[in-house]
Amino acid sequence: MIICNGSPKTGTHLLLKTLYMFGGDSKLSIHRHTPYERKEPGKRYINIFRSPRNVVGSWLKFTKQDITPVNYIQAIPDLIKEMSTYSGWLSGKSKDVLNVKFEELLTAKKTLKNVAKFIGKTEKHNHFKNIWGGTPTFTGSPFIWRDHWTPAIEYTWVLNGGEVLENTWGYDPHKIWLRKKQI
């Protein structure tokens, strides 16, 4: 059994769709949001991570909240706390765990090869053309945090440990991880 895992709005449904596109069996691949402390021994996990700043915006969009500085500021503390419970997946190496980045699942052939190898399937050559959309939580377009960020949001982000979370997850806010033209 392969568990497609990650914090909410990191791309778990996109990851599950990828496994199905590779010919993964729907009875052998499931979707979960399991913090590291609740990892089940003997299970195989593919954990997906996404730029935490984009997770907050995607959450607002998914919950049909207006994308405003006030809504961002209200959501940040709880979402950072929730996302932090998934950081343990990145510690150490395990043959039963594969970590992937959302942005790389959409753009990097090496990531697709790693996923295919982990599940024992062959990579599909049309993946990038067919992956976007059609999942239960798809909201129409990727969220790009830079389009909405303000100094007040940044202050709240830093105050609540957002930069620490980004560093832990391997994201640099100065690097643009995904552009709308890439998908």
N, C-alpha and C positions, 0 to 999 in steps of 0.2 A: 504494500500500500504506500502510495506517495501522498503526503499531505502538503498541499499548497498553502503556505502559511505567511502571515505578516500582519502588522498592525492595520486596522481599518483604513481604507483609502490609499494603501500603498501599491495596489495592483494585484491582489490575490486572485480576483476573477480573471484578469488578463493572463496571469500565470497558468491558471487552470485551463483556459482556452488554448494556450500554447501547448500544453500537454495533450489535449484532445487533437489539436492539429497535427501533432507528431504521431497520432494513432494510439495514444494512451487510452486505456480502458476506463470508462466512467465509473466502473465499480472498483477500480484500483486507485483512483485519484480523487481526492476530496479537498474541499475548501475549509479552512479554519482560521481563526484568530487566536492562536495559542501563545501566551507569553512564555518566555524561556523557562520560568520556574515550573510550568505545568507540562514540560516536554515529557512525552511518553517513551520509555525505553523500548527498543526494538522497532520503532516506527522510523520511516524515512521521510525527511522534511526537505522541501525547497522553500526557503524563506525569501521573501521579496522585501526590499527596502526602496524607499523613494525619498527624494529631497524633502526633509521634514517641513520646510516652508511651503512646499507645494501640497503636502498632505493636509495642512491646515486649510488652505484655500479650497482644495478639492472637497474636504469635509463640509465646509460652508456651502459650497455649490450643491453637493449631494443632498444636504438637509434643507435645501431650498431657502437658505438665508441670504439676505442681501450681502454682497461683498463690500462691506464698509469697514473702516478702521475700528469702529466700536465693536462690531461683531467679531472681527479678528482678535481684538484685545480680550474680549470675553472668552473666546474659545481657546486661546493659547495655553493658559495654565493646565487645564485638564487634558488637552491633547498632548502636550509635552510629557506629562506624567504617564499617560497611556502608552505613547510611543516608546518611552524609556524602558518599559517592561519587556520590550522585544530586543533590546541591545545585547543581552546575553547570548543570543544566537550567533553573534559575531566573534565570540571568544573561543579561541582554539579551533582545531581542525577535527573533523569527524567524517568518517566514510558514510554516515547516515544523514548528513546535513550538507546542503548546497545553498549558498547565499547568492542572490542575484539582485542587481539594481534594476528598478523599473525602467529607467531611461535606457539602460543597456539592453534590456529585453526588446525594446523597440528599435534599437539602432545597431547593435554590435553582433556580428556573426559569431565571434568567439563565445559570447554568452549563450547563443542558441546551441552551439556545438556542445558546450558544457552541460546544458539542460538535457539535450538529446542523449548524451553519454550517460548521464546520471540515471535516466529512466530506461536505458537500453533500447532506444529507438534511433531512427535515422532522421537527421535534420531535414526539414522541408525547405526547398529553395524559394518558395513564394511566401514565406512567413511574413516578411515586413509589409508586403502588399495586402495581406489578408488579416493581420492581427488586430488592427484598430477597430474598435466598436463592437456592438453586438453582445456585450456582457450585461448582467443584471444591474450593475451600478454605473454603467457608462453614462456620462453626462454631456456628450457631444464634442468636446474638445479638451485637450490637456489644459490643466491649470498652470499658468505661468505667474509665479508669485511676484516677480519684479514689476508686473503691470499694476499692482495694487498696494505695494509696500509703502509705508510712511515712516517718518522718524518715531512717531509714537508707537507704532507696531514694533519697530526695531527695539525700542527701549523695553517694551514688555517681553519681547522675545529673549533678549539678553538676560533680563531680570529673572526669568523663569527657567533658565538653563537651556535655551534653544541652541546656542552656539556649542555648548558641550555635547548635546545630542547630535548636532551636525558633524562634529569632529568624530564622535564615536561611530557614526554610521558611514563615515568616509566622504562627507560632502563639504565642499568649499563654497560658501555663498558667493564668492567672486567669480566662480566658474559657471558658465551657462550650461546646464546639463541637458536641456532639451529645448529645441526651437520648434515653433508651430510648423515650419516648413519641412521638418524632418518626418512628420507623420502624414 
